Structure formats: C-alpha cells, structure tokens
Amino acid sequence: MKIEQIKSVMRKYGKTWEKRDANLILECFAKNGVCQDMPLKKPFKGRKEIKKYWDFSVIKSVRGAKFTLGKCYVSSDENIGFAEWKCRSPKDGKWRKAQWLG
C-alpha cells in the first residue's frame, strides 16, 4: 500500500460526506470491509451494514458538510494505511466539527 492509494480512497471518502452519496461510500470498502465508527462499539461489517449505517448517520443527518484531508501514513510493512481528516457541517445554525484518525 502506498500513500497515494490512501489519499485516493480518502478523497473519495470525503466526497461521500459532501455529496451525501451512500453508494460512493461502498467504493471505499472491500466487500468484507469493516467500518468502526466509534471505539468500543460494534463495527459495521460488510457493504450492506456499512450502507445501512451510512444512510442513517450521514445521508439523513448531515447536510452541507465540508471535508478536509490531513496527513496520510502507511505502516512500515505497508499493510495498513492511516489518514487524519476533519469534517464540518452546520447544525442548528452552528458549525459542528468532527476529527478522526483512521
């Protein structure tokens, strides 16, 4: 895995937030991919669960999101990629911000 691969996936991931496109999010995960939204909570496994979660958590809840990709990293064995990112969206007239490293 190379840094450019991480950046490419993360740019697409950002578009899913900004365009509210649940089908596009599926292109960011393998068929048996896992989405861990919150630590210590049950992860969403496979595209069907991921899409269901995304439909509920993003498509129905988030409008006007602005995604910013930060630094990207690859583990020394090149098997795991990480990315810093931020997403802001207006809620009740105020901007809320979420930050993740994933």
C-alpha positions as CSV (number, residue, x, y, z in Angstrom):
1,M,0.0,0.0,0.0
2,K,1.3,3.4,-0.9
3,I,0.4,6.9,0.3
4,E,-1.2,7.8,-3.0
5,Q,-3.6,4.9,-2.6
6,I,-4.6,6.2,0.9
7,K,-5.1,9.7,-0.5
8,S,-7.2,8.5,-3.4
9,V,-9.6,6.5,-1.1
10,M,-9.8,9.3,1.4
11,R,-10.6,11.9,-1.3
12,K,-13.5,9.6,-2.4
13,Y,-14.5,9.2,1.2
14,G,-14.6,13.0,1.6
15,K,-16.9,13.2,-1.5
16,T,-19.3,10.8,0.2
17,W,-19.7,13.3,3.1
18,E,-20.0,16.3,0.8
19,K,-22.3,14.7,-1.8
20,R,-24.2,12.5,0.8
21,D,-23.7,9.6,-1.5
22,A,-24.2,6.2,0.2
23,N,-23.3,4.3,-2.9
24,L,-20.0,6.1,-3.3
25,I,-19.0,5.1,0.3
26,L,-19.2,1.5,-0.8
27,E,-16.3,2.1,-3.2
28,C,-14.1,2.9,-0.2
29,F,-14.6,-0.5,1.4
30,A,-13.9,-4.1,0.3
31,K,-16.9,-6.4,0.1
32,N,-16.0,-7.7,3.5
33,G,-14.8,-4.4,4.8
34,V,-15.4,-3.1,8.4
35,C,-16.4,0.4,9.4
36,Q,-15.6,1.2,13.0
37,D,-17.5,4.4,13.7
38,M,-16.9,4.6,17.5
39,P,-14.3,2.8,19.7
40,L,-15.8,0.1,21.8
41,K,-19.0,-0.1,19.8
42,K,-19.9,-2.9,17.4
43,P,-18.4,-2.3,14.0
44,F,-20.4,-2.4,10.8
45,K,-19.3,-5.4,8.7
46,G,-19.7,-5.8,5.0
47,R,-21.1,-3.4,2.5
48,K,-24.7,-4.0,3.4
49,E,-24.2,-3.0,7.1
50,I,-21.9,-0.1,6.1
51,K,-24.5,1.3,3.6
52,K,-27.3,1.0,6.2
53,Y,-25.2,2.8,8.8
54,W,-24.2,5.5,6.3
55,D,-27.8,6.0,5.1
56,F,-28.9,6.7,8.7
57,S,-25.8,8.5,10.1
58,V,-24.8,10.7,7.1
59,I,-27.5,10.8,4.4
60,K,-30.4,11.6,6.8
61,S,-28.4,13.6,9.4
62,V,-25.7,15.7,7.6
63,R,-26.1,18.5,5.2
64,G,-23.6,21.0,3.8
65,A,-20.5,19.0,5.1
66,K,-17.0,20.3,4.3
67,F,-14.3,17.6,4.3
68,T,-10.6,18.3,4.8
69,L,-8.0,15.6,4.3
70,G,-4.9,15.9,6.5
71,K,-1.8,13.8,6.6
72,C,-1.8,10.2,5.4
73,Y,0.5,7.5,6.6
74,V,1.4,3.9,5.8
75,S,2.7,1.3,8.3
76,S,6.3,0.2,7.9
77,D,5.2,-3.2,6.5
78,E,2.9,-1.3,4.0
79,N,-0.2,-3.3,5.1
80,I,-2.1,-0.6,7.0
81,G,-2.9,3.0,6.0
82,F,-4.0,5.8,8.2
83,A,-5.4,9.3,7.5
84,E,-6.1,12.4,9.5
85,W,-9.2,14.1,8.4
86,K,-11.8,16.6,9.5
87,C,-15.5,17.1,8.6
88,R,-17.6,20.1,9.5
89,S,-21.3,20.6,9.0
90,P,-23.8,23.1,10.1
91,K,-26.4,22.1,12.7
92,D,-28.9,24.5,14.2
93,G,-27.1,27.4,12.7
94,K,-23.7,26.5,14.2
95,W,-20.9,24.5,12.6
96,R,-20.0,21.3,14.3
97,K,-16.7,19.6,13.8
98,A,-15.6,16.1,13.8
99,Q,-12.0,14.9,13.6
100,W,-10.7,11.4,13.2
101,L,-7.6,9.4,12.6
102,G,-8.5,6.2,10.9
